Amino acid sequence: MRYMQADLSERSDNSGIGRIRLTIDGREVAVSEGTTLLGAAEALGIHIPNLCYLEGCEAFTSCMLCVVHDLETGRLVPSCSMPVTEGMAIQTDDELVGAARKDTLDLLLSEHVGDCEAPCQRGCPAHMDIPLMIRQIQAQRLDEAIATVKRDIALPATLGRICAAPCENVCHRQAHDQAVSVCLLKRFAADADLAKDDPYAPELQQASGKQVAIVGGGPTGLAAAYYLLQKGHAVHIYDPHPLLGGLLRYGVPDEILSKSVLDAEIAQIQALGLEFHPGVALGREIAFEALQRMHDAVVLALGVSDPDSLEISGLDQTPRGIVIQQGTYETSLAGVFAGGNAISESRRAIRALAHGKEIASSVDQFLNGLPVVGEPGRFASRIGKLLEGEGAELLQIGGAGGRTSPVGGGESGFDSAESVGESSRCLRCDCQHLEGCKLRLYADEYQADQTRFKMGERKKIQKLFRHGGRVLYEPGKCIKCGLCVQVAQREGEELGLSFVGRGFDVRVAVPFDGSFDDGLKKAARACIEACPTSALIWGEEI
């Protein structure tokens, strides 16, 4: 059998050092003497999860996430520091390894003090990335802000005028003064976009050749259409009314929601290729069976309607509405989905829009022949309610200024200066490096449980940051991997970083009580890039 020759350049020379042969996941490889198991696996293209390893740094073996199974001894060994030996047989992904990695992650997360997602994002039924939108508005990057908003909300200018703002009810600023005016900020970004000659238009995927019927042109139907069109599917909305909008048009007074705003946002959806069939009621102008024959999938988003129109053979219903699979919006009929007031009555437009977005994901999966699982969930660390004194830590970033009121009154919306001022009040509760956080990545992969080993009161939030400083360090997110300590030393920092304290109280700090700006005059960028959990970030990014 041929062995893969894996020369790691930093260990390869012409001194006659022998080759070490071993087997990893049933594949044979030959590497230079002194190579670690991690390096040998990489030579085969096998990725082993790790948090405390960095090329060019000494193996610290602190996280133990990189353990692999030595089949000869039966032991779990850290691959980042264990050198290869002749004839080793290693398994990197069996049940024993998976359980050990999950234990490691559960332990690390049990004392992790940080929210992956801010409370406002979790409180938003559409799960919009509110903190990112706010940062973009503050930086006056409005093209980016509207793209962020419309990734999750199809009618933001409309919603900015009528939303009950459940996101604001859970804002951490409530404990100090008043919540950030999320709804008005969203409206500002959306109104600014509508005022442009070339408003935001999402990129459309290649046409799929699939046809989707949506029964109901209210917020659920419009949102479903908006996201299905982006996925390349042809969409037809059938509604008994002459105009689209449903309860947004026929149930909200003009003085609260100007129909010109609603019309402008609906026109943006129609511009993507939506086909609207007005004056068509289900069970009257068109039969349900006909819709099924003409289309590859059907979405029931009728809202408040005539119950007789839903007398459909095989469709499970209760007095409250159509029965669906939670998370996927599938009904008892294959290829038929339902949401909004068709499943349970609610007056919240944000709920209806959220249903439409989520239905689109399920329908797209169905049309592509994939398992219908709905929008996939992600691991999210949560700290819960603020403890005494933590508000002061957060206010280092958000400041103590009160809630901004539009000069023209609440109905007028923010102007540019007001939007920047209000966005600066955000406490930045979310993780700004969420997509690059290796801890979250592996927590997802191994289905980690943050509550499994939690005991007693959690540690308090700390933000070691001086206003205007370059570097923010949050000890509660640090896993003591030691990478920043080594990187600072490697970069020749005069003060650098070091471990102080003992046992469970050990922490990273700057010698002589210096600030992190003092300790990282040269190596800040390298240390921030090396951090696996975003415990270190640029101050300007908050």
N, C-alpha and C positions, 0 to 999 in steps of 0.2 A: 504494500500500500504506500502511495506517495505521501510524504509529509509536506505541509505548507511551510515554506522557508520564510520566517518572519524576522528580518533584521531590523531592530530598533536602532536608529542612527546614532543615538547618544551612547549606545552600549556596543556598537559594532566597531571592530578594529581588525588589524591583520596580525594579531599576536598569537593566533592559533587557539583562541578560547573555544572550547567545544560547544556543541549544540546540545540543548536539553530537549528531549522529546516527551510529550505528554498528550493526553486526550482531554478535550474540553467539550462538553455536551455531545460526546460521541464522535467528535472530529479531531483528527490528529494534527499536531503542529510541532514545529521545531523552532526554538528560540535561543537566543544567547544566554549564557550563564549569567545569573544576577537579575534576569527579567522577573518582574512580579507577575502573579496570576492575572492581575488587571491588565497589564501590558500584553500578556499572551492572548487573553481573550480579545482585546482590541485588534490584535494582528489577524484574528479570524473574523473580524467585523461583528463580534458579540459585545453588546453594550451591557455593562454591569452598573446598576445604580450606585451613586456615591454622592456624598455631600461634603466631605472634608478633604477630598483629593484635588490637587491642582498640579498640572505638569510643571516641573521645575522646583516644586516645593517638597520638603521632606514629608513622608507619610506620617500623619499624626494619629491615625487609627482611633479617632474619637467618636465618629458617628456609628460605625459598625453596620452601615447600611449595605456595604459592599461584600458582605459575607457570601461565601460559596461553600458547597458541600464537597469535602474530600472523601471520595467513595471508599478509599482504602482504609482510612482510620475511622470514618463515620463522623468526623468532627466538622463543625462550621469554622472556617478560617477567613480572616480579612484579606481580600484579594489585593488591596492597595499596598500592603506591606509584606505579604507572604511571597518569598522567592520560589520559583519553580524548581522542582526536583525531577530527576529522571523517572519516567514511567507513571507519573501522577495521573489519576483519573478524577476529573473535576466536573461537577454538575452545577450550573449557574442558576437554574430556574425551576428546581423541583419543589415539592410541597413543603419540605423542611425549610428550604431557603425562603420561600414565600412567607411562611409563618413567622420566621425570625425577622424578616424585614418589616412585616406589619407590626410586630411587637416594638421594634425600634422606632418606627414612625409614630405609633400610639404614645410611646413614652415622650418623644420629643415634643409632640403636639400638646401633651397634657399640661405643659408649662409655657406654651407659646402664647404670648400676650400681643395679639394683633388681629384685626379683622381683615380677611381677604377682601371682602366686599363691605362697603359702608352700609350702615343701617338704612339709609335712604334708598339705596339700590335694592336691598332685600325687601323693603316695604313697598316698592313699586310693583304693581301687578304685571307690568310689561318687562320688569327687570332691566330697565334702562340703566346704562352706565352714567349715572348722574354726576358723580365726582369728576369724571373725565370731561363731560360737557362743561362743568363749571370752570375747570382749569382752562379749557379752550376759550371760553367766553372772557375770562379774566385776561388772557393773553391776546384777546381780540382776534383770535383765529376762527372767525365765524363760519368759514367754509368747512372746517373740520368739525365744529360744534354741531352744525345741522346734519352732517353725515353720521355723527355719533347718535344724535337723537333719532333719526329716521331708521337707523339700524333696528330699532325696537318699537317705534311709535310712528304709525303711518300718517296721522293727522295732528301734528304737534301744535300748530297755530290754533286749531279748533280746540284741542284739549287744554291749551294754555289759558283759555277763557272759561272753561266749565269744570275742570278737574277738581275733585274733592281733595286732592293732594295728600293721599295717605303717606307718601314719602316724607312729608314735612312733619307728620305726627311722631316720627321716630328719630328725627334729627337730634344729635347729641347737644346742639346749642340750646335746645329747650331747657336743659338743666341750668343754663346761665342766663339767657334772656329770651330770645325768640328764634325759631327755626329759620334757616336760610330760605329765602323765597324761591324755591326750586321751580314752582309753576310759572312764575313771572319770568324767570331766566329762560326757561324752555320757550315760552311765548316770544321773548325777545329774539332768540336765535331763529325761530320759525318765521316771525314777521319780517326780519331782516332779509331772510332768504326769499320770501314771497315778493318783496319789493324789488328784487333784482330782475334784470332783463333775461338772465340765464339762470333761473333757480336750479337748485340741486336736483339731479336726476340719477338714480342708481344705475349701476351697470347691469345689463341683462345677459343672462346665460344664453347659449345657443338654443334655438327652438327645439323642444323635445318631441313635438308632434302629438302631445297629449292634450286632451280637452277636459276642462273642469267646469262644472255648473255650480254656481252659488245662488241659492234661493234666499234672497233678502239683500237689499242694498244699504243696510245700516252700517254702523261702525264695525261690527264683526265681519260682515261680508266684504266691506271695503278693505279692511286690513288683510284679510285672507287673500283677496285679489292682489293687493300690492306686493305681497311677498311671493305669491305663486307666479306672478308675472316675471319677477326677477329671476326665478328659477327656470324660466324658459317655457312655461306651460301657457297654453291659450286659455283665457278665462272669460266666462259668460255669466253676467249677473242678471237674474230674473227677479223683477219686483213689480207689484201691482201699481205703484205710484209712478207719476210721470217723471220724477227727478230722483236722483240718488241722495242718500243721507239718512233715511229712516228717521228714528227719533231725534237725531241731531237736527234734522230739518223741520220735522213736524211736531216735535215735542219740546223744543227749547225756544223761548221768546227771542225776538230779534235784538232786543236791547241787551241781552246777555251774550248771544252769539250772532254776530253779523253774518248773514247768509253769503255775503260776498267773500268772506274768509273761507267758509265751508266750500263754496263753489270753486275757489282757487285751488284748494287742496285736492278736491275731487278731480279737478281737471288735470292735475299732475299725475294722478293714478290712471286716468283714461288715456293720457298721452303715452303710457307704456304699452298700450294695445288692448285695454279692457273693452270688451263688447257688452253694451248695456241693452237689455230688452225690457223697456218700460211697459206698464199696463198688462203684465203677465203674472197672474196669480196661480200658485200651485193648486192643482185640483179643479181649476176653473178653465183658464186658457191653455194650461198644459198639464198633462198627467205625469205623475212621478215616474212611472215606467218608461215614458218617452224620454224623460231626462236621463235615465240610466242608459237607454239605448244610444242616445246621442253623445254621451260624454263618458270619459274614462273614470271619473270620480265625481261625487256630488257632495256639496257642503250645504247643510241646512242651517241657515243663519236668519231665521224668519223674524226674530224678535217677538213683539206682541202681535199675534195674528189670530186668525180664525182657527179654532181647534179642529174643525172639520177638515181643514186642508192637510192635517197630519194623520189622517186615517189611512195609514200605509201598511200594507200586509208585511208582517215580519219585523216591523220597527217597534222595539220595546219602548214603552212609555209609562210614566207615572202621572198622577195629577199635577205634579210640579214641572214636568217637561220630559224631553227625550232622554233615555238612559244611554250613557256613554261610558267608555273605558277611561278611568282617570289617567290623565297624563298624555293620552293619545287622541281623545275626542272621537274614537271609533264608535259607531253605533252597532246594533245587532245585525246590520246588513253590510256585507262586504263592499268596500269602496264608498261607503256613505259615512260622512262625518257631521258632527253638529256642535254648536257652541253658542255663546251669548245667551240671550233670553229664551232661546229654543230649548235650553237644558235647565235653566232656573232663572227666575226673574231678578233683575238688578237694575238700578238706575245709574250705575257707575259706568261712564263711557270708557274709562281706562281699563276696566275689566273686560269690556266688550272688545276693545282693540287688542288687548293681550291675548284673548281667546283666538282672534283672527290670525295673529302672528304664529301662535303655537299650532293651530290647525294646519297652517301652510306647511310647517315642517313635517307633520304626520302625513299629509296628502302627498308631499314630494317623495317621502320614503315609500309610500304605497305605489306611486306611479313608477318608481325606479326599481320595483321588485325587491325592496329591502325590508327587513323586519321593521314593523311600525312601532317605534319606541318613543316618539315625540322628541322634544328638545332634550338633549342629554344634560344631566345634572353634573355639576363639578363640585369637588370638595371645597368647602369654605370654612375657614377658621372663624370662630366667633368668640368675642370676649364677654358679650352680654351687657348688663347695665354697668354704668360707670360707678366706680368706687369713690369714696370721699377723697377730694383733693385731685382727682384725675382731670376734672374740668380745667384746672389751671394749667396742666401740662398741655392740653389740646389748644388752649387759648394762646399759647406761645405762637401758634401758626395762624389761627383765625382772627386774633385780635379781639378787643373788647367792644368794638363799635356795634351800635344797635341796628336793628333791621331797617333797610332802606325802603322808603315809601316814594312811589313815583310822584313827581311834582304835579302832574296832571290828574292825580288820583289813581286808585287801583285799576279802574277801567281803561286807563290810558296806556298802561304798560310802561316798562323802563325805556329810558333813552340810553345811549351808549355809555355815558359816564356813570349812570345809575347801575347799569348792569355790571360794570367793572367793580364798582364799589360794593355791591351786594355779593358778587362772587368771591371777593376777598375775605368775606366772613366765614367761608367754608373751613371746617376744621381738618379737612383732608383725612378722614377716618379710614379711608380705604388703603390698600397696598398699591403704591404707584408702580411697582415692578412685578405685578401679579403674573404676567405671562412668562417672565423670566425666573420665577421662583421655583427652584428645584424641589423644595420641601412640598409645595402644593402639587407639583407634577407627579411626584412619587406617591403622595397621599391619595391622589386620584387612582393611580395604577394599582395600588395595593389596598384600596378601599379602607383607608385608615379611619379610626374612631377616636376623635379628640377627647371624648368624655370617658373613655375606658379606664384610665388610670388617674383621673382627677380626684384630688382629696383636699378638702378644706378650701379656704379662700384663695383665689388666684393672686399672683403677684400684680403689683400696680403698674399702670402705664407710665413709662418714662420716655421723654423725648429730650435727649441731650443735644440741645441746639440753641445757639444764641442768634437772635434776630439778625438777619443779614449774613449769617455764617454760610460757609460753603458746604459743610457736611452735617447731616443729621444721623445720629446713632440712636437706635431704640434697643436697649438691653433685653427687653422682653421677647424680641424676635431672634436674638442671637442664640446659636446652638453650640457656641464655644468650639468651633471647628479649628480655630487657630490660623486660618488662611490669611486673614488681614494682618496678623502679627508677623507672619513670615514674609508676606509681600512687602510690608513697610520696611522690614530689615533689609530685604533684598534690594529695595530701591534706594537705600542709603539715607533713610530718615534720621535726623538728629535725635528727635525724641521717639517717634514711632509709637507703637502700641505694645502692650504687654498684658499678661494675666495677673490680676490681683485678687486677693482673698483665697479662701480654701473651701474644699468640698462643694456643697451645693451653692455656696455664696460666691464662687469664683466668677469673675467677669472680666471683660476686656476694658481697658482704660488707658489713658495717656499718662506716662510717668509724671510725677511732681504736680499732679492735679491740673495738668494742662487741658486745654480744650481739644476736640478732635481736629479743629482747624490747625492748631499748633502742632499736633502729632502727625498730621498728614499734609505737609506742605508740598511734597513731591509725589507721593504715592496714592493720593486720594482716588484718582480715576481707577488705578489698578486694583485697589482694595475694594472699591464699590463693585467693579466688574467680577471680582472673585467671590463676593459674598453670595452664598447659596440661598439666603432667606430674605434679602432686602432689609436686613437690620441696619445696613449702611446705605444711604442714598444721598444724592446731591440735594442740598438745601433749596436750590432754585427749582427743583422739580416738584416741590410741594406747593 
